[in-house]
Amino acid sequence: MTHTLAVIAAAPEWLPAARELAVQLGLELLQEIDPTQISQYPYVLRRGEMLQLCATGRKAPGPVTVDFVSGAAAHRRKYGGGKGQQIAKAVGIRAGFRPRVVDATGGLGRDAFVLASLGSEVVLLERNPVVRALLADGLSRLRAAAELDPELAGVAARLQLSDAIEDSVSWLQAQPAESIPVVYLDPMFPARGKSAKVKKEMAAFHQLVGEDLDADALLEPALAACYYRTVVKRPRLAPWLAGRKPSLSLEGKSGRFDLYTRHGVPG
């Protein structure tokens, strides 16, 4: 990662924060420079009001950020379909029942935010230090916005980034049996070649972070740690995680949720 990524500041006033981030992640600080003018690194973390992961060069796609306050996240929170969404059905959310969820493959936190918006307490696990930095930044801005918005305050209170930095397999193995109501898994799946409909900026993100080569190893410790069910999000035509047939699958146009049940959720 040190050969592919550096830290820059969006403006002079952000240099102290950029320097602190560079030290934290063990990356070089390039100070204040436009990402399009950088050639020695394919990616930079741009520290400003919003932390951005930017591809560099003149034809680079847009930045990747974690934004729980505006844009797509805000639109889905307000108009996404509530408890009628497939992810809500997969987790088991219904009137009077909003299970606590451990999202063991936190990523950019989009699904976790949806679940927290629907009333579930969600703990995010993320081992990649760059993705953790993006998540922490998004959560910080969410909590700042929540001070002025009571609706966001409830969501922010239910969404937490775990301090654990070890891989999720080890973390799940350390949990008592049946101690987590729902474990949610959305491991990074390999790109599907030219037919893959992935936004350019997310393709850059996938290239930097890489696929989850140990994804199959997540299933058994997740099943041991969960009480109600483990939910696995997959592309629609992807094989079952670890080759294990789920109890039930909920299919959509491009993806599906595989459910591995232990105990039935309250009716």
C-alpha positions in Angstrom: 0.0 0.0 0.0 2.9 2.4 0.7 3.9 2.2 -3.0 0.4 2.9 -4.3 -1.0 5.6 -1.9 0.0 8.9 -0.4 -1.8 11.6 1.6 -2.5 15.2 0.4 -4.2 18.2 1.9 -7.2 19.9 0.2 -6.0 23.3 1.4 -3.2 24.7 3.6 -5.5 24.7 6.7 -5.9 20.9 6.3 -2.1 20.2 6.4 -2.0 19.3 10.1 -4.8 16.8 9.8 -3.2 15.4 6.6 0.1 15.0 8.4 -1.6 13.2 11.3 -3.3 10.9 8.9 -0.1 10.1 7.0 1.7 9.3 10.2 -1.3 7.1 11.4 -1.3 5.1 8.1 2.5 5.1 7.5 2.1 7.0 4.2 4.1 9.8 2.5 2.6 13.3 2.8 2.7 15.2 -0.5 1.1 18.3 1.2 -1.2 20.4 -1.0 -1.4 19.3 -4.6 -4.1 18.6 -7.2 -4.6 14.8 -7.7 -4.6 15.3 -11.4 -1.0 16.5 -11.3 0.3 13.5 -9.5 2.1 10.7 -11.4 4.2 8.9 -8.8 1.2 7.4 -7.0 -1.9 5.9 -8.5 -4.1 6.9 -5.5 -4.1 9.5 -2.8 -6.1 10.2 0.3 -7.2 13.8 0.2 -7.8 15.3 3.6 -10.3 18.2 3.6 -13.8 18.7 5.0 -14.5 15.2 3.6 -11.8 12.5 3.4 -11.6 11.3 -0.2 -9.8 8.4 -1.9 -8.8 9.8 -5.3 -7.3 8.2 -8.3 -4.6 10.4 -9.8 -3.8 11.6 -13.3 -5.6 13.7 -15.8 -8.3 11.1 -16.7 -9.0 9.8 -13.2 -12.6 9.0 -12.1 -14.3 10.9 -9.3 -13.3 10.3 -5.7 -14.6 7.7 -3.3 -16.0 9.0 0.0 -18.2 7.8 2.9 -21.2 10.1 3.0 -24.0 9.2 5.3 -25.6 12.7 5.4 -26.3 13.6 1.8 -26.5 12.1 -1.7 -27.5 8.5 -2.3 -27.5 7.6 1.4 -29.9 10.4 2.3 -32.2 9.6 -0.6 -32.4 5.9 0.3 -33.0 6.7 3.9 -36.0 8.9 3.0 -37.4 7.1 -0.1 -35.7 3.7 -0.2 -38.8 1.6 0.8 -38.3 1.2 4.5 -38.9 -2.3 5.9 -40.0 -3.5 2.5 -36.4 -3.5 1.2 -34.8 -6.9 0.4 -32.0 -6.2 2.9 -34.6 -5.6 5.7 -36.4 -8.8 4.9 -33.0 -10.7 4.8 -32.0 -9.5 8.2 -35.5 -10.1 9.6 -36.5 -6.5 10.4 -40.2 -6.1 11.0 -42.5 -4.2 13.3 -41.3 -4.6 16.9 -38.2 -6.5 15.9 -35.0 -4.9 14.8 -32.1 -7.2 15.6 -28.6 -6.1 16.5 -26.3 -6.8 13.5 -22.6 -7.2 13.2 -21.5 -6.3 9.7 -18.3 -8.2 9.5 -17.2 -6.8 6.1 -17.9 -3.2 6.7 -16.5 -1.7 3.4 -18.0 1.7 2.8 -20.8 1.2 5.3 -23.7 1.6 2.9 -25.7 -1.4 3.9 -24.9 -0.9 7.6 -26.3 2.7 7.3 -29.5 1.4 5.8 -30.0 -1.1 8.6 -29.3 1.5 11.2 -31.8 3.8 9.5 -34.4 1.0 9.8 -33.8 0.7 13.6 -31.1 -2.0 14.0 -28.0 -1.4 16.1 -25.1 -2.2 13.7 -21.4 -2.8 14.6 -19.0 -2.5 11.6 -15.8 -4.5 11.4 -13.2 -3.4 8.8 -9.6 -4.5 8.7 -8.3 -2.4 5.8 -6.8 0.8 7.3 -7.7 3.0 4.4 -11.3 1.9 4.4 -11.4 2.3 8.2 -10.2 5.9 7.8 -12.9 6.6 5.3 -15.6 5.0 7.5 -14.4 6.9 10.6 -14.5 10.1 8.6 -18.1 9.4 7.4 -19.2 8.5 10.9 -17.7 11.7 12.3 -19.5 13.9 9.9 -22.7 11.9 10.5 -22.5 12.6 14.2 -21.8 16.3 13.6 -24.9 16.5 11.4 -26.9 14.6 13.9 -26.5 17.4 16.4 -28.8 19.5 14.3 -31.1 16.7 13.0 -33.0 14.5 15.5 -33.7 11.8 12.9 -30.0 11.5 12.0 -29.2 11.4 15.8 -31.0 8.1 16.1 -29.2 6.6 13.2 -25.8 7.8 14.4 -26.4 6.4 17.8 -27.1 2.9 16.3 -24.1 2.8 14.0 -20.6 2.0 15.5 -17.2 1.2 14.0 -15.5 -1.5 16.1 -12.1 -0.8 17.5 -11.0 -4.3 16.4 -8.4 -4.2 13.7 -7.9 -8.0 13.3 -9.5 -9.9 10.5 -13.2 -10.7 10.9 -12.5 -14.4 11.0 -10.4 -14.1 14.1 -12.9 -11.6 15.7 -15.9 -13.9 15.1 -14.1 -16.9 16.4 -13.4 -15.1 19.6 -17.2 -14.4 20.2 -19.3 -16.7 22.4 -21.5 -19.1 20.6 -24.9 -17.7 19.5 -24.1 -14.3 21.0 -24.8 -12.1 18.0 -28.4 -11.9 16.7 -27.5 -11.4 13.1 -24.1 -11.5 11.3 -24.0 -9.8 7.9 -21.4 -10.6 5.3 -20.8 -8.8 2.0 -17.3 -9.9 1.0 -15.6 -8.2 -2.0 -16.3 -10.3 -5.0 -13.9 -10.5 -8.0 -14.7 -8.2 -10.9 -16.7 -9.9 -13.7 -14.6 -8.6 -16.6 -15.9 -6.3 -19.3 -19.5 -7.1 -18.6 -19.3 -5.8 -15.0 -21.4 -2.6 -14.5 -19.2 -0.9 -11.9 -18.8 2.8 -11.7 -15.3 3.9 -12.6 -14.6 5.3 -9.1 -15.7 2.1 -7.5 -13.6 0.1 -9.9 -10.6 2.1 -8.7 -11.6 1.4 -5.1 -11.8 -2.4 -5.8 -8.4 -2.3 -7.4 -6.8 -0.7 -4.4 -8.6 -2.7 -1.7 -8.6 -6.0 -3.6 -11.0 -9.0 -3.2 -11.5 -10.8 0.0 -9.4 -14.0 -0.6 -10.4 -15.4 2.7 -14.2 -14.8 2.3 -15.1 -18.5 2.5 -13.5 -18.7 5.9 -16.0 -16.2 7.3 -19.0 -18.4 7.0 -18.4 -21.0 9.7 -17.4 -18.6 12.5 -20.3 -16.4 11.5 -22.7 -19.3 11.8 -21.3 -20.2 15.2 -21.5 -16.7 16.6 -25.0 -15.8 15.3 -28.2 -16.6 17.1 -30.9 -16.0 14.5 -29.1 -16.0 11.1 -26.1 -15.1 9.0 -26.9 -13.1 5.9 -24.6 -13.2 2.9 -24.9 -10.7 0.1 -23.8 -12.0 -3.3 -23.9 -11.1 -6.9 -26.9 -12.9 -8.4 -25.0 -15.5 -10.3 -22.1 -16.0 -7.8 -21.6 -19.3 -6.1 -22.6 -19.9 -2.5 -20.1 -18.7 0.0 -17.8 -21.7 1.0 -20.0 -23.8 -1.3 -22.6 -24.1 1.4 -26.3 -24.1 0.3 -28.3 -21.4 2.3 -31.6 -22.1 4.0 -33.2 -19.5 1.8 -32.2 -17.0 -0.9 -33.8 -13.6 -1.7 -33.0 -12.7 -5.3 -33.0 -9.3 -6.9 -32.1 -8.0 -10.4 -28.4 -8.0 -9.9 -27.8 -9.6 -6.5 -29.2 -11.8 -3.8 -29.2 -12.4 -0.1 -28.4 -15.9 1.1 -29.8 -16.7 4.6 -28.3 -19.3 6.9 -30.7 -19.7 9.8 -30.2 -21.0 13.3 -33.3 -19.9 15.1 -36.5 -18.4 13.7 -36.9 -14.7 14.2 -39.9 -13.6 16.4 -43.2 -13.6 14.4 
